[in-house]
Amino acid sequence: MNLKLVSLLLLVATTWLCGCGSIRMGRTFRYPIQITDPKATYQTKALFYNLQHPTSNGILFGQQDVTQYGIGWKDEPNRSDVKSVCGSNPAVYGWDVADLVRASLQGNSAGNEALERNRQLVLQAYERGGLNTFCWHMHNFVTGKNFYDTTAAVAAILPGGEQHAAYTRSLDVIAAYFRHLKAKDGTLVPVIFRPLHEHTGSWFWWGKRHCSQQEFVQLWQFTVQYLRDKKKVHNLLYAYSPDRVPTSATYFERYPGDAFVDVLGHDNYWDFNVVSTPNKGVLTLDTLVTEAQARGKVAALTETGLEKITNPTWFSANLLQQLKSSTKASQIAYLMVWRNAHEGHFYAPYPGHSSVPDFLQFYQDSLTTFENDKPQLYSVPKPTREQRRKAAQVANKLPVLREPSTQ
């Protein structure tokens, strides 16, 4: 064999094993974490680790559809109402795969263009250092109507159900989209996927009154296994996000298991709209942070907000100060408010709104982290020998994640 070829092969092999070059597949993540997907990409594991171990004490702030449209504008490059107000985009970008599924299944040029526009916004957010998270407002697979149609449908999309094939076709679309979210250097963009959200309520067809506990858990586990194992999607973290709950037992009543969840989330549009001691929302976050630390997870306030911000000091007095009142709650990794659709439905200030001065205080506070704060989410420093020793000790204490049967 040619000596130069042998040398080249040895160099490639060394690079692959050491993870010290541009060949990314062989990079070994050397910090102890346990996530839903052991085969997750290096950047996905780094994201999880950094959300668990932030380099600052700040909570990442986010908004749904934030660079897609705002009050009086749509599809303008690198624009958001948040940026127009404070000079920085949020650090977290919320999206919805429902639009992607609908666009793809329609198969028309307008749908494909919408899908590509969304993909570019996600890539741009990642390139700027932001975090992308997707929910899924699924259409009802039995009736074809929207997510508010509460006709029973969960049993129908489980394996053996009459709409199971339709459900897997939608998962195929989602898998293809996530697998093609590639940055300029070819890196797969990490995403937090948050399906079946607010299931403790009953306004969606996957809600508590419309399926059994067993059906919900089976659907969650099937969804994760299908995307991860069958479709080989390895750039996802999975977020579990009930609506507000009265007790910890209620929160975990339909929990699919630690082997299927990375983020312990919580959607709450109620409790932070009043100032109270103790605040029920803060107490829930206290519990989530405690549970996340015990289980090796990430805790987050995955949706919140006050529609039309009718209280002009809501961000600082209601949300921020109540989070700061609790050592535990102030340790959540991120929080996200809902979208700015129009003047009758918005959750972040826009130029000229009465809440702008208060939001600027919220932005400037040391507990909040925005994109301009440059959070380091997708890389970790090489561990020292002492860190590797401690990592080994921690790894030995982590619980073993076993996936219960979905049969």
C-alpha positions as CSV (number, residue, x, y, z in Angstrom):
1,M,0.0,0.0,0.0
2,N,1.2,3.5,-0.8
3,L,3.0,5.0,2.3
4,K,1.3,8.4,1.9
5,L,-2.1,6.6,1.8
6,V,-1.2,4.7,5.0
7,S,-0.2,7.9,6.7
8,L,-3.5,9.6,5.6
9,L,-5.6,6.7,6.9
10,L,-3.7,6.8,10.3
11,L,-4.3,10.5,10.5
12,V,-8.0,10.2,9.8
13,A,-8.3,7.3,12.3
14,T,-6.5,9.3,15.0
15,T,-8.7,12.4,14.4
16,W,-11.8,10.2,14.5
17,L,-10.8,8.6,17.8
18,C,-9.7,11.8,19.5
19,G,-12.4,14.0,18.3
20,C,-9.9,16.8,17.7
21,G,-10.6,17.7,14.0
22,S,-13.4,18.6,11.7
23,I,-14.7,15.1,11.5
24,R,-17.5,15.3,14.1
25,M,-18.9,11.8,14.2
26,G,-16.1,10.5,16.4
27,R,-16.2,13.3,19.0
28,T,-16.6,11.8,22.5
29,F,-18.6,13.7,25.0
30,R,-16.6,13.4,28.2
31,Y,-19.1,14.8,30.8
32,P,-21.6,12.5,32.6
33,I,-25.1,13.0,31.3
34,Q,-28.0,10.6,30.7
35,I,-30.3,11.7,28.0
36,T,-33.1,10.0,26.0
37,D,-30.9,9.4,23.0
38,P,-27.5,7.9,23.9
39,K,-26.5,8.4,20.2
40,A,-27.3,12.1,20.2
41,T,-24.9,14.4,18.4
42,Y,-22.0,16.0,20.3
43,Q,-23.7,19.4,20.1
44,T,-27.0,18.0,21.4
45,K,-25.3,16.5,24.4
46,A,-23.4,19.8,24.9
47,L,-26.7,21.7,24.8
48,F,-28.2,19.4,27.5
49,Y,-25.0,19.7,29.7
50,N,-24.9,23.5,29.4
51,L,-28.6,23.8,30.3
52,Q,-27.8,21.7,33.4
53,H,-24.6,23.6,34.1
54,P,-25.0,27.2,32.9
55,T,-21.9,29.4,32.8
56,S,-23.9,32.2,34.3
57,N,-26.9,32.4,36.6
58,G,-29.2,33.8,33.9
59,I,-32.4,32.2,32.8
60,L,-32.6,32.1,29.0
61,F,-35.5,34.1,27.7
62,G,-37.5,33.1,24.6
63,Q,-40.6,33.7,22.5
64,Q,-42.7,31.7,20.1
65,D,-42.3,32.6,16.3
66,V,-40.3,35.6,17.4
67,T,-38.4,36.3,14.1
68,Q,-41.2,35.0,11.8
69,Y,-43.6,37.9,12.4
70,G,-44.6,40.6,14.9
71,I,-46.9,43.5,15.3
72,G,-47.3,45.1,11.9
73,W,-44.6,43.1,10.1
74,K,-43.8,39.6,8.7
75,D,-40.8,37.9,7.2
76,E,-38.2,40.6,7.6
77,P,-34.6,39.6,8.0
78,N,-33.3,39.3,11.5
79,R,-36.2,41.3,13.0
80,S,-38.2,40.7,16.1
81,D,-40.4,42.8,18.3
82,V,-38.1,41.9,21.2
83,K,-35.0,43.1,19.3
84,S,-36.8,46.3,18.3
85,V,-37.5,47.0,22.0
86,C,-34.3,46.1,23.7
87,G,-31.7,45.6,20.9
88,S,-31.3,41.8,21.2
89,N,-33.3,38.8,20.0
90,P,-34.3,36.3,22.7
91,A,-32.0,33.4,23.4
92,V,-34.7,30.8,22.9
93,Y,-36.8,30.5,19.7
94,G,-40.1,28.6,19.8
95,W,-41.6,27.0,16.7
96,D,-44.3,24.5,15.8
97,V,-44.0,21.4,13.6
98,A,-47.7,21.5,12.8
99,D,-47.0,24.0,10.1
100,L,-44.2,21.9,8.7
101,V,-46.4,18.8,8.6
102,R,-49.3,20.6,7.0
103,A,-47.0,22.2,4.4
104,S,-45.3,19.0,3.5
105,L,-48.4,16.9,3.3
106,Q,-50.1,19.5,1.1
107,G,-47.3,19.0,-1.4
108,N,-47.7,22.4,-3.1
109,S,-45.1,25.0,-3.8
110,A,-46.5,27.5,-1.3
111,G,-46.3,24.9,1.4
112,N,-42.7,24.0,0.5
113,E,-41.7,27.7,0.5
114,A,-43.2,28.2,4.0
115,L,-41.3,25.1,5.2
116,E,-38.0,26.4,3.7
117,R,-38.6,29.9,5.3
118,N,-39.0,28.3,8.7
119,R,-35.9,26.2,8.2
120,Q,-33.8,29.2,7.4
121,L,-35.1,31.1,10.5
122,V,-34.1,28.1,12.7
123,L,-30.7,27.8,11.1
124,Q,-30.1,31.6,11.6
125,A,-31.1,31.3,15.3
126,Y,-28.6,28.5,15.8
127,E,-25.8,30.3,13.9
128,R,-26.3,33.3,16.3
129,G,-26.1,31.0,19.3
130,G,-29.8,30.6,20.1
131,L,-31.8,27.6,21.3
132,N,-34.6,26.2,19.1
133,T,-37.6,24.4,20.6
134,F,-40.6,23.0,18.8
135,C,-44.1,22.1,20.0
136,W,-46.7,20.3,18.0
137,H,-50.3,21.5,17.7
138,M,-51.5,18.3,15.9
139,H,-54.6,18.2,13.8
140,N,-57.1,15.5,15.0
141,F,-56.2,12.4,13.0
142,V,-59.7,11.0,13.3
143,T,-61.8,14.0,12.2
144,G,-59.1,16.0,10.3
145,K,-60.1,19.1,12.3
146,N,-57.7,21.1,14.4
147,F,-56.1,20.4,17.8
148,Y,-59.1,21.9,19.7
149,D,-61.4,19.2,18.3
150,T,-61.5,16.9,21.3
151,T,-62.9,13.8,19.5
152,A,-61.0,10.8,21.0
153,A,-58.1,10.1,18.8
154,V,-55.1,8.8,20.8
155,A,-56.1,5.1,20.6
156,A,-56.6,5.5,16.9
157,I,-53.0,6.6,16.2
158,L,-51.4,4.0,18.5
159,P,-49.9,0.8,16.8
160,G,-52.9,-1.2,15.6
161,G,-55.2,1.8,15.4
162,E,-57.0,2.8,12.2
163,Q,-55.0,6.1,11.9
164,H,-51.6,4.8,13.0
165,A,-50.3,5.0,9.4
166,A,-51.4,8.6,9.2
167,Y,-49.6,9.4,12.4
168,T,-46.4,7.8,11.3
169,R,-46.5,9.7,8.0
170,S,-46.6,12.9,10.0
171,L,-43.6,11.6,12.1
172,D,-41.8,10.8,8.9
173,V,-42.2,14.5,7.8
174,I,-40.9,15.7,11.2
175,A,-38.0,13.3,11.1
176,A,-37.0,14.4,7.6
177,Y,-37.1,18.0,8.7
178,F,-35.0,17.6,11.8
179,R,-32.5,15.4,10.0
180,H,-31.9,18.1,7.4
181,L,-31.5,21.0,9.9
182,K,-27.8,21.4,9.1
183,A,-25.6,24.4,9.7
184,K,-23.1,25.8,7.2
185,D,-20.4,23.4,8.6
186,G,-22.7,20.4,8.3
187,T,-23.5,20.2,12.0
188,L,-27.0,19.0,12.8
189,V,-28.8,21.7,14.7
190,P,-29.9,20.5,18.2
191,V,-33.6,21.0,19.0
192,I,-35.8,20.6,22.0
193,F,-38.9,18.8,20.9
194,R,-42.0,19.3,23.1
195,P,-44.9,17.1,21.9
196,L,-48.3,16.4,23.6
197,H,-48.0,19.6,25.7
198,E,-50.5,20.7,28.3
199,H,-51.9,17.2,28.5
200,T,-53.1,17.8,32.1
201,G,-55.8,20.0,30.7
202,S,-58.5,18.9,28.3
203,W,-58.6,21.6,25.6
204,F,-56.5,19.4,23.2
205,W,-57.6,16.0,22.0
206,W,-54.6,14.4,23.7
207,G,-55.7,15.9,27.0
208,K,-56.5,14.2,30.3
209,R,-60.2,13.6,29.7
210,H,-59.8,12.2,26.2
211,C,-57.3,9.3,26.7
212,S,-56.3,7.0,29.4
213,Q,-53.0,7.3,31.3
214,Q,-51.8,4.1,29.6
215,E,-52.7,5.4,26.2
216,F,-50.9,8.7,26.7
217,V,-47.7,7.1,28.0
218,Q,-47.7,4.6,25.2
219,L,-48.1,7.4,22.6
220,W,-45.2,9.4,24.1
221,Q,-42.9,6.4,24.2
222,F,-43.8,5.3,20.7
223,T,-43.2,8.8,19.4
224,V,-39.7,8.9,20.9
225,Q,-38.8,5.4,19.8
226,Y,-40.0,6.0,16.3
227,L,-38.1,9.2,15.8
228,R,-34.9,8.0,17.6
229,D,-34.7,4.3,16.7
230,K,-36.6,3.9,13.4
231,K,-35.9,7.3,11.8
232,K,-32.4,7.8,13.3
233,V,-33.1,11.4,14.4
234,H,-30.2,12.1,16.8
235,N,-30.4,15.9,17.4
236,L,-33.4,16.0,19.7
237,L,-34.0,16.5,23.4
238,Y,-37.5,15.8,24.6
239,A,-39.5,18.1,26.9
240,Y,-42.4,17.0,29.0
241,S,-44.7,20.0,29.7
242,P,-48.0,19.7,31.6
243,D,-50.1,22.7,32.3
244,R,-50.3,24.0,35.9
245,V,-50.9,21.2,38.4
246,P,-52.0,21.2,42.0
247,T,-49.4,18.7,43.2
248,S,-46.2,16.9,42.2
249,A,-48.2,13.7,42.0
250,T,-50.4,15.3,39.3
251,Y,-47.4,16.5,37.4
252,F,-46.0,13.0,37.2
253,E,-49.3,11.2,36.8
254,R,-48.8,10.6,33.1
255,Y,-45.0,10.8,33.1
256,P,-43.6,8.4,30.4
257,G,-40.4,7.7,32.4
258,D,-36.9,9.2,32.9
259,A,-35.7,7.2,29.9
260,F,-38.1,9.2,27.6
261,V,-37.7,12.8,28.9
262,D,-34.8,15.3,29.0
263,V,-36.6,18.5,30.1
264,L,-39.1,18.8,32.9
265,G,-41.2,21.6,31.6
266,H,-44.2,23.5,32.8
267,D,-46.8,25.7,30.9
268,N,-48.4,28.3,33.1
269,Y,-50.4,31.3,32.0
270,W,-52.3,31.6,35.2
271,D,-50.2,31.8,38.4
272,F,-47.8,34.5,37.3
273,N,-50.6,36.9,36.5
274,V,-50.9,37.6,40.2
275,V,-48.4,38.5,42.9
276,S,-48.8,36.2,45.8
277,T,-46.8,34.6,48.6
278,P,-46.3,31.8,48.1
279,N,-47.0,31.8,44.3
280,K,-48.3,28.4,43.1
281,G,-46.3,28.7,39.9
282,V,-43.1,29.3,41.8
283,L,-43.9,26.3,44.1
284,T,-44.3,24.1,41.0
285,L,-40.9,25.3,39.6
286,D,-39.3,24.7,43.0
287,T,-40.5,21.1,42.7
288,L,-39.3,20.8,39.1
289,V,-35.8,22.0,39.9
290,T,-35.6,19.6,42.8
291,E,-36.8,16.7,40.7
292,A,-34.6,17.7,37.7
293,Q,-31.5,17.7,39.9
294,A,-32.4,14.4,41.4
295,R,-33.2,12.8,38.1
296,G,-30.4,14.3,36.0
297,K,-32.9,16.5,33.9
298,V,-33.3,20.1,33.0
299,A,-36.1,22.3,34.4
300,A,-37.9,25.0,32.4
301,L,-40.9,27.2,32.3
302,T,-41.8,26.2,28.8
303,E,-44.7,28.6,28.2
304,T,-46.0,31.6,30.1
305,G,-47.1,35.1,29.6
306,L,-49.9,37.7,29.9
307,E,-51.9,38.2,26.8
308,K,-51.8,41.8,25.6
309,I,-49.6,42.6,28.7
310,T,-52.5,44.4,30.4
311,N,-50.2,44.9,33.4
312,P,-47.4,47.2,32.2
313,T,-45.0,45.9,34.9
314,W,-45.8,42.2,34.5
315,F,-42.3,41.2,33.4
316,S,-40.4,42.7,36.3
317,A,-43.0,42.7,39.2
318,N,-45.0,39.6,38.4
319,L,-42.6,37.2,36.6
320,L,-39.0,38.2,37.5
321,Q,-39.4,39.2,41.1
322,Q,-41.4,36.1,42.0
323,L,-38.8,33.9,40.3
324,K,-36.0,35.7,42.2
325,S,-37.9,35.2,45.5
326,S,-37.0,31.5,45.3
327,T,-33.5,30.0,45.2
328,K,-34.9,26.9,43.4
329,A,-37.2,28.5,40.9
330,S,-34.5,31.0,39.8
331,Q,-32.4,28.0,38.7
332,I,-34.7,27.0,35.8
333,A,-32.8,26.9,32.5
334,Y,-35.2,28.9,30.3
335,L,-38.6,30.4,30.0
336,M,-40.6,31.3,27.0
337,V,-43.6,33.6,26.3
338,W,-46.1,33.0,23.5
339,R,-46.2,34.8,20.1
340,N,-46.9,38.3,18.9
341,A,-49.6,37.6,16.3
342,H,-51.5,40.9,16.2
343,E,-52.5,43.8,18.5
344,G,-55.2,41.6,20.1
345,H,-53.0,38.6,20.8
346,F,-49.4,39.3,21.8
347,Y,-47.1,38.4,24.8
348,A,-44.0,40.5,24.4
349,P,-43.8,44.3,24.1
350,Y,-43.4,46.0,20.7
351,P,-42.2,49.6,20.1
352,G,-44.6,52.1,21.7
353,H,-46.3,49.7,24.1
354,S,-46.7,50.8,27.7
355,S,-44.7,47.8,29.0
356,V,-41.5,48.7,27.1
357,P,-39.8,50.5,30.1
358,D,-40.5,47.6,32.4
359,F,-39.3,45.1,29.8
360,L,-36.0,47.0,29.5
361,Q,-35.5,46.5,33.3
362,F,-36.3,42.8,32.7
363,Y,-33.8,42.6,29.9
364,Q,-31.1,44.4,31.9
365,D,-31.5,42.2,35.0
366,S,-28.7,39.8,35.7
367,L,-31.1,36.8,36.0
368,T,-32.2,37.1,32.4
369,T,-30.1,35.9,29.4
370,F,-30.8,37.1,25.9
371,E,-29.0,36.4,22.6
372,N,-26.6,39.4,23.0
373,D,-25.4,37.9,26.2
374,K,-23.8,35.1,24.0
375,P,-24.7,32.0,26.0
376,Q,-22.4,29.2,25.1
377,L,-24.8,26.3,24.4
378,Y,-23.1,24.0,21.9
379,S,-19.6,23.5,23.1
380,V,-17.9,22.5,26.4
381,P,-14.3,22.9,27.5
382,K,-12.1,19.9,27.5
383,P,-12.3,18.5,31.1
384,T,-9.2,18.6,33.3
385,R,-7.9,15.4,34.9
386,E,-9.7,16.3,38.2
387,Q,-12.9,17.0,36.3
388,R,-12.7,13.6,34.6
389,R,-12.2,12.0,38.0
390,K,-15.2,13.7,39.5
391,A,-17.2,13.0,36.3
392,A,-16.5,9.3,36.8
393,Q,-17.7,9.5,40.4
394,V,-20.9,11.2,39.3
395,A,-21.5,8.8,36.4
396,N,-21.3,5.9,38.9
397,K,-24.1,7.5,41.0
398,L,-26.5,8.2,38.1
399,P,-29.5,6.0,38.0
400,V,-29.7,3.5,35.2
401,L,-32.3,4.5,32.7
402,R,-34.4,1.6,31.5
403,E,-37.1,1.9,28.9
404,P,-40.3,0.1,30.0
405,S,-42.1,-1.9,27.4
406,T,-44.7,-0.1,25.4
407,Q,-46.7,-3.3,24.8
